[in-house]
Amino acid sequence: MQYNRVEVYICGKRYVLQTSDDPEYIKELARQLDKKLNDIFNVDDTISLIDASILVAMEIMDESLKNTSSIDNIRAQVKTYVEEAAQARAETEQYKKRIAQLEQVIEKQKTELEIYSLRDHIEKKSNEPKNNYPVNNRR
């Protein structure tokens, strides 16, 4: 693993850090920490660096715990959505099977209707009086 040496300044003090993280990321962390500390010093210029650091640490921990809680809630929501999607897929498959069954019933009923219609037609034709006129072959 390759380590990078990164030089940062926090509250005017130089720190040289050795890290495997991206140097720009580390510099951004240092900038944000420096800003948070300076914000506290701007409110109370008599506060010690240790006390300001503790306040910043408390703020960061608060953000971290709230973010973790939010992430847990989002994970629970995603899990629920995945379960609901799986249930919806299963229901869709059941509906597709039911539709296929009903389509078979419809086809069977259409065939039966055609058969009944043809039988009825044949029956009507057989009950019609036949043309039994004598054929006159005289000329």
N, C-alpha and C positions, 0 to 999 in steps of 0.2 A: 504494500500500500504506500502510495506516495503522499508525503506531507508537504504542505505549503507553509512558508513563514509569512505571516501577515502582520504588518505594523498598523496599530490603531491608536487613537487618542481618545481617552475618556476623562472628562473633567480636567483637561489640560495635561494629563499624565500619559506618557508614552508606554504602550504595551506591545511586546512582540509575541505573537501567538504562533504555535505550530499546530496545524490542523489539516485534516484530509478534506475538509469542506472547501467549497469555492471561495477564493479570497474576497470576491465582491460581496458574497453573502455575509461573510464575517465582518467586513467593513460596514455593511448596512446594519447589522446587529449592534455594532459599536456606536454608530451614529444615532440609532434609536435610543440606546441606553444613555448616551451622553445627553440627548435632548430631554429625556425623562428626568434625569438628575438636575439638569439646568432649570427645568420648569419648577422643580421643588425649591432650588436655591433662589429663583426669582420671587417666590412667594415668601420664603423665610431665609434670609441671608445669614442667620446665626446658626442654622442647623448644621450638624457635623456631617461629614461625608458618610460615616457609618450609618447614622440615623437616616439620611437621605437614601442610602443604598437599601436599607431595610424597608423603607416605604416603597421604593421602586420594586423590590423583590416581592412584597406583599401584593402590589398592583399586578405584577406579572403572573404571580401564582393565582390570583383571583381570575384573571383573564384565561389562564390555562385551564383551571377547573371548570369555568363556565363553558369554554370551548369543548372540553371533554364531555361535559353533560350534553351539550348540543349535538355533538357527534354521536353520542350514544342514542339520543332521541331520533336522530336521522337514521341511524342503523336500524332501530326498531321499526321506524316507518317503512324503510326500504324492505325489511323482512316481511312486514305485513303486506306491502304491495306485491312482493314476489309470491307470497302464499295466495293472495287474492287472484293474481294473474294465473297461477297454476290451477286454481279452482275454476276460473273462467274457461281456461283451455279444456279442462276435463268436461265441464258442462257443454262447451261447444262441440266436443266429440260426441257426447251423448245425444245432443240435438241433431247432429249430422246423421247419426245412426237411426234416430227416430224418423228423420225426414226420409231417409232411404227406405225404411220400412213402410212408411205411408205412401211413398211413390210406388212401391210394389203393390200395395193394396189398391191404389188408384188404377194402375195398369190392369190388375186382375179384374177390377170392377168394370173398366172400360171394355175388356174382352168379354166379360159376361153380358154386359149390356148389348154389345154387338151380336152375340149369340142369340139373346132373347129377341132382339129386333129382327134378326134374320128368321128365327122360328115364327115370330108373329107375322112377318111378311109372307112366309111360306104357307102358314095356316090360313091367312086371308086369301091368298091365291088359290088354295085348294078348296076353299068354301065358296068361291065365286062360281056362279053358274057357267058351265062350259058352253062354248058355242057348238051346239050339236045340230046345227042346221044340216039337212041332207044336202049333199053335194049333187047338184044337178048337172049331169054330164050330157044332157041332151043338147042337140044342136039343131 
